[in-house]
Amino acid sequence: MKTGKTVRNAILWGILSIALYLALFLNQKIVMDYFARGGIYAIAIIATALVFSFVHGTFANYFIEAIGFKPVTKK
């Protein structure tokens, strides 16, 4: 993958990650009201964790790739 495209993807996924965290923290009361209900609302907790994990993990992958970290290979 080209470096320019990698950097662009890192920036886009980083912005999305920041937006998710801002939405979560700025609406903390509403989020806690729903998450504390239990029952079927437990799915919301799991779905939120999966979305955050996917978005932040994708950002971290592109960021590490953009700054040039490569795995060590033994010869």
CHARMM internal coordinates of N, CA and C (Angstrom, degrees):
IC EDIT
DIST 1 N 1 CA 1.4532
DIST 1 CA 1 C 1.5226
ANGL 1 N 1 CA 1 C 108.65
DIST 1 C 2 N 1.2949
ANGL 1 CA 1 C 2 N 116.93
DIHE 1 N 1 CA 1 C 2 N 140.50
DIST 2 N 2 CA 1.4553
ANGL 1 C 2 N 2 CA 121.49
DIHE 1 CA 1 C 2 N 2 CA -179.15
DIST 2 CA 2 C 1.5197
ANGL 2 N 2 CA 2 C 110.56
DIHE 1 C 2 N 2 CA 2 C -71.66
DIST 2 C 3 N 1.3382
ANGL 2 CA 2 C 3 N 115.17
DIHE 2 N 2 CA 2 C 3 N 148.48
DIST 3 N 3 CA 1.4571
ANGL 2 C 3 N 3 CA 120.89
DIHE 2 CA 2 C 3 N 3 CA -177.62
DIST 3 CA 3 C 1.5194
ANGL 3 N 3 CA 3 C 112.34
DIHE 2 C 3 N 3 CA 3 C -62.52
DIST 3 C 4 N 1.3297
ANGL 3 CA 3 C 4 N 118.26
DIHE 3 N 3 CA 3 C 4 N -40.82
DIST 4 N 4 CA 1.4598
ANGL 3 C 4 N 4 CA 120.96
DIHE 3 CA 3 C 4 N 4 CA -179.67
DIST 4 CA 4 C 1.5152
ANGL 4 N 4 CA 4 C 112.41
DIHE 3 C 4 N 4 CA 4 C -61.28
DIST 4 C 5 N 1.3178
ANGL 4 CA 4 C 5 N 116.04
DIHE 4 N 4 CA 4 C 5 N -42.48
DIST 5 N 5 CA 1.4618
ANGL 4 C 5 N 5 CA 120.76
DIHE 4 CA 4 C 5 N 5 CA 178.89
DIST 5 CA 5 C 1.5328
ANGL 5 N 5 CA 5 C 110.24
DIHE 4 C 5 N 5 CA 5 C -68.25
DIST 5 C 6 N 1.3196
ANGL 5 CA 5 C 6 N 116.50
DIHE 5 N 5 CA 5 C 6 N -36.62
DIST 6 N 6 CA 1.4642
ANGL 5 C 6 N 6 CA 120.80
DIHE 5 CA 5 C 6 N 6 CA 178.52
DIST 6 CA 6 C 1.5215
ANGL 6 N 6 CA 6 C 110.92
DIHE 5 C 6 N 6 CA 6 C -65.30
DIST 6 C 7 N 1.3206
ANGL 6 CA 6 C 7 N 116.40
DIHE 6 N 6 CA 6 C 7 N -44.04
DIST 7 N 7 CA 1.4698
ANGL 6 C 7 N 7 CA 120.63
DIHE 6 CA 6 C 7 N 7 CA 178.83
DIST 7 CA 7 C 1.5252
ANGL 7 N 7 CA 7 C 110.18
DIHE 6 C 7 N 7 CA 7 C -63.76
DIST 7 C 8 N 1.3417
ANGL 7 CA 7 C 8 N 116.82
DIHE 7 N 7 CA 7 C 8 N -43.84
DIST 8 N 8 CA 1.4668
ANGL 7 C 8 N 8 CA 120.97
DIHE 7 CA 7 C 8 N 8 CA 178.59
DIST 8 CA 8 C 1.5278
ANGL 8 N 8 CA 8 C 110.55
DIHE 7 C 8 N 8 CA 8 C -59.85
DIST 8 C 9 N 1.3231
ANGL 8 CA 8 C 9 N 116.79
DIHE 8 N 8 CA 8 C 9 N -44.75
DIST 9 N 9 CA 1.4663
ANGL 8 C 9 N 9 CA 120.22
DIHE 8 CA 8 C 9 N 9 CA 178.68
DIST 9 CA 9 C 1.5227
ANGL 9 N 9 CA 9 C 111.61
DIHE 8 C 9 N 9 CA 9 C -64.52
DIST 9 C 10 N 1.3257
ANGL 9 CA 9 C 10 N 117.23
DIHE 9 N 9 CA 9 C 10 N -39.57
DIST 10 N 10 CA 1.4626
ANGL 9 C 10 N 10 CA 120.60
DIHE 9 CA 9 C 10 N 10 CA 178.14
DIST 10 CA 10 C 1.5255
ANGL 10 N 10 CA 10 C 110.61
DIHE 9 C 10 N 10 CA 10 C -61.77
DIST 10 C 11 N 1.3247
ANGL 10 CA 10 C 11 N 116.49
DIHE 10 N 10 CA 10 C 11 N -42.39
DIST 11 N 11 CA 1.4675
ANGL 10 C 11 N 11 CA 120.65
DIHE 10 CA 10 C 11 N 11 CA 179.58
DIST 11 CA 11 C 1.5256
ANGL 11 N 11 CA 11 C 110.60
DIHE 10 C 11 N 11 CA 11 C -65.93
DIST 11 C 12 N 1.3244
ANGL 11 CA 11 C 12 N 117.03
DIHE 11 N 11 CA 11 C 12 N -45.51
DIST 12 N 12 CA 1.4708
ANGL 11 C 12 N 12 CA 120.36
DIHE 11 CA 11 C 12 N 12 CA -178.72
DIST 12 CA 12 C 1.5326
ANGL 12 N 12 CA 12 C 111.50
DIHE 11 C 12 N 12 CA 12 C -63.26
DIST 12 C 13 N 1.3224
ANGL 12 CA 12 C 13 N 116.99
DIHE 12 N 12 CA 12 C 13 N -47.06
DIST 13 N 13 CA 1.4702
ANGL 12 C 13 N 13 CA 119.91
DIHE 12 CA 12 C 13 N 13 CA 179.46
DIST 13 CA 13 C 1.5321
ANGL 13 N 13 CA 13 C 111.24
DIHE 12 C 13 N 13 CA 13 C -68.32
DIST 13 C 14 N 1.3391
ANGL 13 CA 13 C 14 N 117.26
DIHE 13 N 13 CA 13 C 14 N -30.98
DIST 14 N 14 CA 1.4555
ANGL 13 C 14 N 14 CA 120.99
DIHE 13 CA 13 C 14 N 14 CA 175.66
DIST 14 CA 14 C 1.5172
ANGL 14 N 14 CA 14 C 111.67
DIHE 13 C 14 N 14 CA 14 C -66.03
DIST 14 C 15 N 1.3253
ANGL 14 CA 14 C 15 N 116.02
DIHE 14 N 14 CA 14 C 15 N -42.53
DIST 15 N 15 CA 1.4674
ANGL 14 C 15 N 15 CA 120.45
DIHE 14 CA 14 C 15 N 15 CA 177.17
DIST 15 CA 15 C 1.5168
ANGL 15 N 15 CA 15 C 110.46
DIHE 14 C 15 N 15 CA 15 C -63.25
DIST 15 C 16 N 1.3419
ANGL 15 CA 15 C 16 N 116.88
DIHE 15 N 15 CA 15 C 16 N -42.45
DIST 16 N 16 CA 1.4640
ANGL 15 C 16 N 16 CA 120.64
DIHE 15 CA 15 C 16 N 16 CA 177.93
DIST 16 CA 16 C 1.5250
ANGL 16 N 16 CA 16 C 111.12
DIHE 15 C 16 N 16 CA 16 C -63.25
DIST 16 C 17 N 1.3258
ANGL 16 CA 16 C 17 N 116.82
DIHE 16 N 16 CA 16 C 17 N -40.03
DIST 17 N 17 CA 1.4608
ANGL 16 C 17 N 17 CA 121.00
DIHE 16 CA 16 C 17 N 17 CA 178.52
DIST 17 CA 17 C 1.5313
ANGL 17 N 17 CA 17 C 110.98
DIHE 16 C 17 N 17 CA 17 C -63.96
DIST 17 C 18 N 1.3154
ANGL 17 CA 17 C 18 N 116.73
DIHE 17 N 17 CA 17 C 18 N -44.80
DIST 18 N 18 CA 1.4623
ANGL 17 C 18 N 18 CA 120.87
DIHE 17 CA 17 C 18 N 18 CA 177.92
DIST 18 CA 18 C 1.5268
ANGL 18 N 18 CA 18 C 110.49
DIHE 17 C 18 N 18 CA 18 C -62.61
DIST 18 C 19 N 1.3269
ANGL 18 CA 18 C 19 N 116.75
DIHE 18 N 18 CA 18 C 19 N -41.52
DIST 19 N 19 CA 1.4672
ANGL 18 C 19 N 19 CA 120.87
DIHE 18 CA 18 C 19 N 19 CA 179.53
DIST 19 CA 19 C 1.5307
ANGL 19 N 19 CA 19 C 111.09
DIHE 18 C 19 N 19 CA 19 C -61.93
DIST 19 C 20 N 1.3259
ANGL 19 CA 19 C 20 N 116.81
DIHE 19 N 19 CA 19 C 20 N -41.14
DIST 20 N 20 CA 1.4689
ANGL 19 C 20 N 20 CA 119.89
DIHE 19 CA 19 C 20 N 20 CA 178.18
DIST 20 CA 20 C 1.5288
ANGL 20 N 20 CA 20 C 111.37
DIHE 19 C 20 N 20 CA 20 C -63.39
DIST 20 C 21 N 1.3293
ANGL 20 CA 20 C 21 N 116.39
DIHE 20 N 20 CA 20 C 21 N -45.88
DIST 21 N 21 CA 1.4682
ANGL 20 C 21 N 21 CA 119.60
DIHE 20 CA 20 C 21 N 21 CA 179.30
DIST 21 CA 21 C 1.5262
ANGL 21 N 21 CA 21 C 111.13
DIHE 20 C 21 N 21 CA 21 C -63.52
DIST 21 C 22 N 1.3312
ANGL 21 CA 21 C 22 N 117.45
DIHE 21 N 21 CA 21 C 22 N -41.56
DIST 22 N 22 CA 1.4597
ANGL 21 C 22 N 22 CA 120.44
DIHE 21 CA 21 C 22 N 22 CA 177.61
DIST 22 CA 22 C 1.5258
ANGL 22 N 22 CA 22 C 111.26
DIHE 21 C 22 N 22 CA 22 C -62.08
DIST 22 C 23 N 1.3294
ANGL 22 CA 22 C 23 N 116.48
DIHE 22 N 22 CA 22 C 23 N -44.53
DIST 23 N 23 CA 1.4734
ANGL 22 C 23 N 23 CA 120.09
DIHE 22 CA 22 C 23 N 23 CA 178.73
DIST 23 CA 23 C 1.5247
ANGL 23 N 23 CA 23 C 110.79
DIHE 22 C 23 N 23 CA 23 C -61.10
DIST 23 C 24 N 1.3128
ANGL 23 CA 23 C 24 N 116.23
DIHE 23 N 23 CA 23 C 24 N -40.41
DIST 24 N 24 CA 1.4641
ANGL 23 C 24 N 24 CA 120.04
DIHE 23 CA 23 C 24 N 24 CA 179.79
DIST 24 CA 24 C 1.5248
ANGL 24 N 24 CA 24 C 111.33
DIHE 23 C 24 N 24 CA 24 C -65.48
DIST 24 C 25 N 1.3261
ANGL 24 CA 24 C 25 N 116.74
DIHE 24 N 24 CA 24 C 25 N -49.77
DIST 25 N 25 CA 1.4583
ANGL 24 C 25 N 25 CA 119.82
DIHE 24 CA 24 C 25 N 25 CA -174.99
DIST 25 CA 25 C 1.5272
ANGL 25 N 25 CA 25 C 113.44
DIHE 24 C 25 N 25 CA 25 C -75.03
DIST 25 C 26 N 1.3183
ANGL 25 CA 25 C 26 N 117.35
DIHE 25 N 25 CA 25 C 26 N -31.35
DIST 26 N 26 CA 1.4651
ANGL 25 C 26 N 26 CA 119.35
DIHE 25 CA 25 C 26 N 26 CA 178.59
DIST 26 CA 26 C 1.5318
ANGL 26 N 26 CA 26 C 112.13
DIHE 25 C 26 N 26 CA 26 C -75.55
DIST 26 C 27 N 1.3195
ANGL 26 CA 26 C 27 N 116.75
DIHE 26 N 26 CA 26 C 27 N -19.64
DIST 27 N 27 CA 1.4656
ANGL 26 C 27 N 27 CA 121.93
DIHE 26 CA 26 C 27 N 27 CA 178.18
DIST 27 CA 27 C 1.5245
ANGL 27 N 27 CA 27 C 110.92
DIHE 26 C 27 N 27 CA 27 C -115.91
DIST 27 C 28 N 1.3089
ANGL 27 CA 27 C 28 N 116.34
DIHE 27 N 27 CA 27 C 28 N 34.40
DIST 28 N 28 CA 1.4554
ANGL 27 C 28 N 28 CA 122.43
DIHE 27 CA 27 C 28 N 28 CA -173.87
DIST 28 CA 28 C 1.5269
ANGL 28 N 28 CA 28 C 112.56
DIHE 27 C 28 N 28 CA 28 C -58.09
DIST 28 C 29 N 1.3054
ANGL 28 CA 28 C 29 N 118.12
DIHE 28 N 28 CA 28 C 29 N -40.52
DIST 29 N 29 CA 1.4619
ANGL 28 C 29 N 29 CA 120.35
DIHE 28 CA 28 C 29 N 29 CA -178.34
DIST 29 CA 29 C 1.5263
ANGL 29 N 29 CA 29 C 111.52
DIHE 28 C 29 N 29 CA 29 C -64.97
DIST 29 C 30 N 1.3155
ANGL 29 CA 29 C 30 N 116.40
DIHE 29 N 29 CA 29 C 30 N -45.33
DIST 30 N 30 CA 1.4651
ANGL 29 C 30 N 30 CA 120.55
DIHE 29 CA 29 C 30 N 30 CA 179.08
DIST 30 CA 30 C 1.5206
ANGL 30 N 30 CA 30 C 110.75
DIHE 29 C 30 N 30 CA 30 C -63.77
DIST 30 C 31 N 1.3238
ANGL 30 CA 30 C 31 N 115.91
DIHE 30 N 30 CA 30 C 31 N -44.39
DIST 31 N 31 CA 1.4663
ANGL 30 C 31 N 31 CA 120.68
DIHE 30 CA 30 C 31 N 31 CA 179.91
DIST 31 CA 31 C 1.5214
ANGL 31 N 31 CA 31 C 110.40
DIHE 30 C 31 N 31 CA 31 C -60.66
DIST 31 C 32 N 1.3114
ANGL 31 CA 31 C 32 N 117.21
DIHE 31 N 31 CA 31 C 32 N -46.52
DIST 32 N 32 CA 1.4682
ANGL 31 C 32 N 32 CA 120.36
DIHE 31 CA 31 C 32 N 32 CA -179.13
DIST 32 CA 32 C 1.5255
ANGL 32 N 32 CA 32 C 111.60
DIHE 31 C 32 N 32 CA 32 C -66.03
DIST 32 C 33 N 1.3217
ANGL 32 CA 32 C 33 N 117.48
DIHE 32 N 32 CA 32 C 33 N -35.48
DIST 33 N 33 CA 1.4664
ANGL 32 C 33 N 33 CA 120.10
DIHE 32 CA 32 C 33 N 33 CA 177.38
DIST 33 CA 33 C 1.5287
ANGL 33 N 33 CA 33 C 111.02
DIHE 32 C 33 N 33 CA 33 C -60.33
DIST 33 C 34 N 1.3254
ANGL 33 CA 33 C 34 N 116.83
DIHE 33 N 33 CA 33 C 34 N -44.63
DIST 34 N 34 CA 1.4619
ANGL 33 C 34 N 34 CA 120.01
DIHE 33 CA 33 C 34 N 34 CA 179.71
DIST 34 CA 34 C 1.5267
ANGL 34 N 34 CA 34 C 112.23
DIHE 33 C 34 N 34 CA 34 C -72.25
DIST 34 C 35 N 1.3297
ANGL 34 CA 34 C 35 N 116.66
DIHE 34 N 34 CA 34 C 35 N -42.74
DIST 35 N 35 CA 1.4614
ANGL 34 C 35 N 35 CA 119.82
DIHE 34 CA 34 C 35 N 35 CA -176.80
DIST 35 CA 35 C 1.5198
ANGL 35 N 35 CA 35 C 112.33
DIHE 34 C 35 N 35 CA 35 C -68.27
DIST 35 C 36 N 1.3114
ANGL 35 CA 35 C 36 N 117.88
DIHE 35 N 35 CA 35 C 36 N -27.42
DIST 36 N 36 CA 1.4646
ANGL 35 C 36 N 36 CA 121.25
DIHE 35 CA 35 C 36 N 36 CA -177.63
DIST 36 CA 36 C 1.5233
ANGL 36 N 36 CA 36 C 112.81
DIHE 35 C 36 N 36 CA 36 C -82.87
DIST 36 C 37 N 1.3113
ANGL 36 CA 36 C 37 N 118.56
DIHE 36 N 36 CA 36 C 37 N -6.37
DIST 37 N 37 CA 1.4599
ANGL 36 C 37 N 37 CA 121.44
DIHE 36 CA 36 C 37 N 37 CA -177.95
DIST 37 CA 37 C 1.5253
ANGL 37 N 37 CA 37 C 112.83
DIHE 36 C 37 N 37 CA 37 C -71.83
DIST 37 C 38 N 1.3172
ANGL 37 CA 37 C 38 N 116.95
DIHE 37 N 37 CA 37 C 38 N -28.93
DIST 38 N 38 CA 1.4578
ANGL 37 C 38 N 38 CA 120.08
DIHE 37 CA 37 C 38 N 38 CA -179.12
DIST 38 CA 38 C 1.5207
ANGL 38 N 38 CA 38 C 111.65
DIHE 37 C 38 N 38 CA 38 C 75.35
DIST 38 C 39 N 1.3156
ANGL 38 CA 38 C 39 N 115.51
DIHE 38 N 38 CA 38 C 39 N -166.45
DIST 39 N 39 CA 1.4514
ANGL 38 C 39 N 39 CA 120.74
DIHE 38 CA 38 C 39 N 39 CA 179.50
DIST 39 CA 39 C 1.5100
ANGL 39 N 39 CA 39 C 112.57
DIHE 38 C 39 N 39 CA 39 C 61.62
DIST 39 C 40 N 1.3172
ANGL 39 CA 39 C 40 N 116.13
DIHE 39 N 39 CA 39 C 40 N -131.62
DIST 40 N 40 CA 1.4598
ANGL 39 C 40 N 40 CA 122.13
DIHE 39 CA 39 C 40 N 40 CA -178.39
DIST 40 CA 40 C 1.5281
ANGL 40 N 40 CA 40 C 111.61
DIHE 39 C 40 N 40 CA 40 C -65.21
DIST 40 C 41 N 1.3235
ANGL 40 CA 40 C 41 N 117.36
DIHE 40 N 40 CA 40 C 41 N -23.52
DIST 41 N 41 CA 1.4648
ANGL 40 C 41 N 41 CA 121.12
DIHE 40 CA 40 C 41 N 41 CA 179.73
DIST 41 CA 41 C 1.5269
ANGL 41 N 41 CA 41 C 112.20
DIHE 40 C 41 N 41 CA 41 C -70.21
DIST 41 C 42 N 1.3269
ANGL 41 CA 41 C 42 N 117.06
DIHE 41 N 41 CA 41 C 42 N -11.56
DIST 42 N 42 CA 1.4657
ANGL 41 C 42 N 42 CA 119.87
DIHE 41 CA 41 C 42 N 42 CA 175.83
DIST 42 CA 42 C 1.5258
ANGL 42 N 42 CA 42 C 110.85
DIHE 41 C 42 N 42 CA 42 C -63.70
DIST 42 C 43 N 1.3203
ANGL 42 CA 42 C 43 N 116.54
DIHE 42 N 42 CA 42 C 43 N -25.40
DIST 43 N 43 CA 1.4660
ANGL 42 C 43 N 43 CA 120.32
DIHE 42 CA 42 C 43 N 43 CA 176.72
DIST 43 CA 43 C 1.5301
ANGL 43 N 43 CA 43 C 109.95
DIHE 42 C 43 N 43 CA 43 C -63.03
DIST 43 C 44 N 1.3258
ANGL 43 CA 43 C 44 N 117.44
DIHE 43 N 43 CA 43 C 44 N -33.80
DIST 44 N 44 CA 1.4682
ANGL 43 C 44 N 44 CA 121.33
DIHE 43 CA 43 C 44 N 44 CA 179.35
DIST 44 CA 44 C 1.5242
ANGL 44 N 44 CA 44 C 110.71
DIHE 43 C 44 N 44 CA 44 C -63.29
DIST 44 C 45 N 1.3121
ANGL 44 CA 44 C 45 N 116.95
DIHE 44 N 44 CA 44 C 45 N -37.74
DIST 45 N 45 CA 1.4670
ANGL 44 C 45 N 45 CA 120.71
DIHE 44 CA 44 C 45 N 45 CA 179.15
DIST 45 CA 45 C 1.5242
ANGL 45 N 45 CA 45 C 109.73
DIHE 44 C 45 N 45 CA 45 C -65.07
DIST 45 C 46 N 1.3157
ANGL 45 CA 45 C 46 N 116.02
DIHE 45 N 45 CA 45 C 46 N -46.79
DIST 46 N 46 CA 1.4612
ANGL 45 C 46 N 46 CA 120.70
DIHE 45 CA 45 C 46 N 46 CA -178.82
DIST 46 CA 46 C 1.5259
ANGL 46 N 46 CA 46 C 110.63
DIHE 45 C 46 N 46 CA 46 C -65.56
DIST 46 C 47 N 1.3271
ANGL 46 CA 46 C 47 N 117.38
DIHE 46 N 46 CA 46 C 47 N -43.86
DIST 47 N 47 CA 1.4614
ANGL 46 C 47 N 47 CA 121.12
DIHE 46 CA 46 C 47 N 47 CA 179.75
DIST 47 CA 47 C 1.5281
ANGL 47 N 47 CA 47 C 111.10
DIHE 46 C 47 N 47 CA 47 C -63.25
DIST 47 C 48 N 1.3210
ANGL 47 CA 47 C 48 N 116.69
DIHE 47 N 47 CA 47 C 48 N -41.39
DIST 48 N 48 CA 1.4657
ANGL 47 C 48 N 48 CA 120.52
DIHE 47 CA 47 C 48 N 48 CA 178.93
DIST 48 CA 48 C 1.5252
ANGL 48 N 48 CA 48 C 110.59
DIHE 47 C 48 N 48 CA 48 C -63.24
DIST 48 C 49 N 1.3252
ANGL 48 CA 48 C 49 N 116.66
DIHE 48 N 48 CA 48 C 49 N -43.96
DIST 49 N 49 CA 1.4650
ANGL 48 C 49 N 49 CA 120.30
DIHE 48 CA 48 C 49 N 49 CA 178.88
DIST 49 CA 49 C 1.5279
ANGL 49 N 49 CA 49 C 111.20
DIHE 48 C 49 N 49 CA 49 C -62.42
DIST 49 C 50 N 1.3216
ANGL 49 CA 49 C 50 N 117.37
DIHE 49 N 49 CA 49 C 50 N -40.74
DIST 50 N 50 CA 1.4669
ANGL 49 C 50 N 50 CA 120.58
DIHE 49 CA 49 C 50 N 50 CA 179.35
DIST 50 CA 50 C 1.5246
ANGL 50 N 50 CA 50 C 111.74
DIHE 49 C 50 N 50 CA 50 C -66.44
DIST 50 C 51 N 1.3297
ANGL 50 CA 50 C 51 N 117.14
DIHE 50 N 50 CA 50 C 51 N -41.25
DIST 51 N 51 CA 1.4670
ANGL 50 C 51 N 51 CA 120.55
DIHE 50 CA 50 C 51 N 51 CA 178.83
DIST 51 CA 51 C 1.5268
ANGL 51 N 51 CA 51 C 110.43
DIHE 50 C 51 N 51 CA 51 C -64.32
DIST 51 C 52 N 1.3277
ANGL 51 CA 51 C 52 N 117.20
DIHE 51 N 51 CA 51 C 52 N -46.50
DIST 52 N 52 CA 1.4639
ANGL 51 C 52 N 52 CA 120.55
DIHE 51 CA 51 C 52 N 52 CA 179.32
DIST 52 CA 52 C 1.5243
ANGL 52 N 52 CA 52 C 110.93
DIHE 51 C 52 N 52 CA 52 C -62.66
DIST 52 C 53 N 1.3171
ANGL 52 CA 52 C 53 N 116.59
DIHE 52 N 52 CA 52 C 53 N -41.52
DIST 53 N 53 CA 1.4589
ANGL 52 C 53 N 53 CA 120.95
DIHE 52 CA 52 C 53 N 53 CA 179.86
DIST 53 CA 53 C 1.5214
ANGL 53 N 53 CA 53 C 111.00
DIHE 52 C 53 N 53 CA 53 C -62.76
DIST 53 C 54 N 1.3259
ANGL 53 CA 53 C 54 N 117.04
DIHE 53 N 53 CA 53 C 54 N -45.47
DIST 54 N 54 CA 1.4593
ANGL 53 C 54 N 54 CA 121.05
DIHE 53 CA 53 C 54 N 54 CA -179.65
DIST 54 CA 54 C 1.5285
ANGL 54 N 54 CA 54 C 111.70
DIHE 53 C 54 N 54 CA 54 C -63.79
DIST 54 C 55 N 1.3231
ANGL 54 CA 54 C 55 N 116.27
DIHE 54 N 54 CA 54 C 55 N -49.18
DIST 55 N 55 CA 1.4732
ANGL 54 C 55 N 55 CA 120.11
DIHE 54 CA 54 C 55 N 55 CA -176.50
DIST 55 CA 55 C 1.5255
ANGL 55 N 55 CA 55 C 110.81
DIHE 54 C 55 N 55 CA 55 C -66.13
DIST 55 C 56 N 1.3132
ANGL 55 CA 55 C 56 N 117.80
DIHE 55 N 55 CA 55 C 56 N -47.08
DIST 56 N 56 CA 1.4588
ANGL 55 C 56 N 56 CA 120.11
DIHE 55 CA 55 C 56 N 56 CA -178.41
DIST 56 CA 56 C 1.5304
ANGL 56 N 56 CA 56 C 110.81
DIHE 55 C 56 N 56 CA 56 C -68.32
DIST 56 C 57 N 1.3185
ANGL 56 CA 56 C 57 N 117.42
DIHE 56 N 56 CA 56 C 57 N -37.67
DIST 57 N 57 CA 1.4590
ANGL 56 C 57 N 57 CA 120.75
DIHE 56 CA 56 C 57 N 57 CA 178.16
DIST 57 CA 57 C 1.5192
ANGL 57 N 57 CA 57 C 112.17
DIHE 56 C 57 N 57 CA 57 C -65.26
DIST 57 C 58 N 1.3196
ANGL 57 CA 57 C 58 N 116.77
DIHE 57 N 57 CA 57 C 58 N -40.41
DIST 58 N 58 CA 1.4618
ANGL 57 C 58 N 58 CA 120.63
DIHE 57 CA 57 C 58 N 58 CA 177.71
DIST 58 CA 58 C 1.5193
ANGL 58 N 58 CA 58 C 110.62
DIHE 57 C 58 N 58 CA 58 C -65.47
DIST 58 C 59 N 1.3336
ANGL 58 CA 58 C 59 N 116.39
DIHE 58 N 58 CA 58 C 59 N -42.64
DIST 59 N 59 CA 1.4641
ANGL 58 C 59 N 59 CA 119.87
DIHE 58 CA 58 C 59 N 59 CA 176.22
DIST 59 CA 59 C 1.5310
ANGL 59 N 59 CA 59 C 110.79
DIHE 58 C 59 N 59 CA 59 C -59.84
DIST 59 C 60 N 1.3234
ANGL 59 CA 59 C 60 N 116.92
DIHE 59 N 59 CA 59 C 60 N -47.08
DIST 60 N 60 CA 1.4683
ANGL 59 C 60 N 60 CA 120.80
DIHE 59 CA 59 C 60 N 60 CA -178.61
DIST 60 CA 60 C 1.5320
ANGL 60 N 60 CA 60 C 110.91
DIHE 59 C 60 N 60 CA 60 C -61.53
DIST 60 C 61 N 1.3244
ANGL 60 CA 60 C 61 N 117.30
DIHE 60 N 60 CA 60 C 61 N -39.51
DIST 61 N 61 CA 1.4556
ANGL 60 C 61 N 61 CA 121.12
DIHE 60 CA 60 C 61 N 61 CA 178.64
DIST 61 CA 61 C 1.5280
ANGL 61 N 61 CA 61 C 111.09
DIHE 60 C 61 N 61 CA 61 C -61.53
DIST 61 C 62 N 1.3216
ANGL 61 CA 61 C 62 N 117.00
DIHE 61 N 61 CA 61 C 62 N -50.14
DIST 62 N 62 CA 1.4675
ANGL 61 C 62 N 62 CA 120.21
DIHE 61 CA 61 C 62 N 62 CA 179.77
DIST 62 CA 62 C 1.5257
ANGL 62 N 62 CA 62 C 111.46
DIHE 61 C 62 N 62 CA 62 C -65.84
DIST 62 C 63 N 1.3248
ANGL 62 CA 62 C 63 N 117.51
DIHE 62 N 62 CA 62 C 63 N -36.84
DIST 63 N 63 CA 1.4655
ANGL 62 C 63 N 63 CA 120.62
DIHE 62 CA 62 C 63 N 63 CA 179.71
DIST 63 CA 63 C 1.5264
ANGL 63 N 63 CA 63 C 111.16
DIHE 62 C 63 N 63 CA 63 C -64.47
DIST 63 C 64 N 1.3244
ANGL 63 CA 63 C 64 N 116.63
DIHE 63 N 63 CA 63 C 64 N -46.73
DIST 64 N 64 CA 1.4684
ANGL 63 C 64 N 64 CA 120.78
DIHE 63 CA 63 C 64 N 64 CA 179.56
DIST 64 CA 64 C 1.5228
ANGL 64 N 64 CA 64 C 110.34
DIHE 63 C 64 N 64 CA 64 C -63.80
DIST 64 C 65 N 1.3257
ANGL 64 CA 64 C 65 N 116.46
DIHE 64 N 64 CA 64 C 65 N -39.53
DIST 65 N 65 CA 1.4619
ANGL 64 C 65 N 65 CA 120.76
DIHE 64 CA 64 C 65 N 65 CA 177.51
DIST 65 CA 65 C 1.5284
ANGL 65 N 65 CA 65 C 110.68
DIHE 64 C 65 N 65 CA 65 C -66.23
DIST 65 C 66 N 1.3267
ANGL 65 CA 65 C 66 N 117.80
DIHE 65 N 65 CA 65 C 66 N -38.55
DIST 66 N 66 CA 1.4641
ANGL 65 C 66 N 66 CA 121.71
DIHE 65 CA 65 C 66 N 66 CA -178.11
DIST 66 CA 66 C 1.5100
ANGL 66 N 66 CA 66 C 112.57
DIHE 65 C 66 N 66 CA 66 C -68.49
DIST 66 C 67 N 1.3300
ANGL 66 CA 66 C 67 N 117.74
DIHE 66 N 66 CA 66 C 67 N -34.70
DIST 67 N 67 CA 1.4630
ANGL 66 C 67 N 67 CA 118.79
DIHE 66 CA 66 C 67 N 67 CA -179.64
DIST 67 CA 67 C 1.5246
ANGL 67 N 67 CA 67 C 112.30
DIHE 66 C 67 N 67 CA 67 C -84.69
DIST 67 C 68 N 1.3260
ANGL 67 CA 67 C 68 N 116.63
DIHE 67 N 67 CA 67 C 68 N -4.02
DIST 68 N 68 CA 1.4561
ANGL 67 C 68 N 68 CA 120.25
DIHE 67 CA 67 C 68 N 68 CA 169.86
DIST 68 CA 68 C 1.5040
ANGL 68 N 68 CA 68 C 116.94
DIHE 67 C 68 N 68 CA 68 C 94.86
DIST 68 C 69 N 1.3118
ANGL 68 CA 68 C 69 N 119.50
DIHE 68 N 68 CA 68 C 69 N 13.48
DIST 69 N 69 CA 1.4671
ANGL 68 C 69 N 69 CA 119.67
DIHE 68 CA 68 C 69 N 69 CA 176.24
DIST 69 CA 69 C 1.5163
ANGL 69 N 69 CA 69 C 109.07
DIHE 68 C 69 N 69 CA 69 C -71.16
DIST 69 C 70 N 1.3112
ANGL 69 CA 69 C 70 N 115.06
DIHE 69 N 69 CA 69 C 70 N 130.33
DIST 70 N 70 CA 1.4545
ANGL 69 C 70 N 70 CA 121.54
DIHE 69 CA 69 C 70 N 70 CA 178.53
DIST 70 CA 70 C 1.5310
ANGL 70 N 70 CA 70 C 108.63
DIHE 69 C 70 N 70 CA 70 C -126.03
DIST 70 C 71 N 1.3204
ANGL 70 CA 70 C 71 N 117.35
DIHE 70 N 70 CA 70 C 71 N 147.26
DIST 71 N 71 CA 1.4611
ANGL 70 C 71 N 71 CA 118.95
DIHE 70 CA 70 C 71 N 71 CA 177.60
DIST 71 CA 71 C 1.5378
ANGL 71 N 71 CA 71 C 110.88
DIHE 70 C 71 N 71 CA 71 C -66.66
DIST 71 C 72 N 1.3091
ANGL 71 CA 71 C 72 N 115.26
DIHE 71 N 71 CA 71 C 72 N 146.78
DIST 72 N 72 CA 1.4611
ANGL 71 C 72 N 72 CA 120.50
DIHE 71 CA 71 C 72 N 72 CA 178.53
DIST 72 CA 72 C 1.5171
ANGL 72 N 72 CA 72 C 107.99
DIHE 71 C 72 N 72 CA 72 C -77.00
DIST 72 C 73 N 1.3121
ANGL 72 CA 72 C 73 N 115.56
DIHE 72 N 72 CA 72 C 73 N 130.19
DIST 73 N 73 CA 1.4646
ANGL 72 C 73 N 73 CA 119.72
DIHE 72 CA 72 C 73 N 73 CA 177.05
DIST 73 CA 73 C 1.5250
ANGL 73 N 73 CA 73 C 108.87
DIHE 72 C 73 N 73 CA 73 C -112.88
DIST 73 C 74 N 1.3194
ANGL 73 CA 73 C 74 N 115.28
DIHE 73 N 73 CA 73 C 74 N 132.01
DIST 74 N 74 CA 1.4765
ANGL 73 C 74 N 74 CA 120.26
DIHE 73 CA 73 C 74 N 74 CA 178.19
DIST 74 CA 74 C 1.5054
ANGL 74 N 74 CA 74 C 108.83
DIHE 73 C 74 N 74 CA 74 C -88.99
DIST 74 C 75 N 1.3079
ANGL 74 CA 74 C 75 N 114.65
DIHE 74 N 74 CA 74 C 75 N 139.05
DIST 75 N 75 CA 1.4676
ANGL 74 C 75 N 75 CA 119.88
DIHE 74 CA 74 C 75 N 75 CA -178.90
DIST 75 CA 75 C 1.4993
ANGL 75 N 75 CA 75 C 111.00
DIHE 74 C 75 N 75 CA 75 C -95.31
END
COOR INIT
IC SEED 1 N 1 CA 1 C
IC BUILD
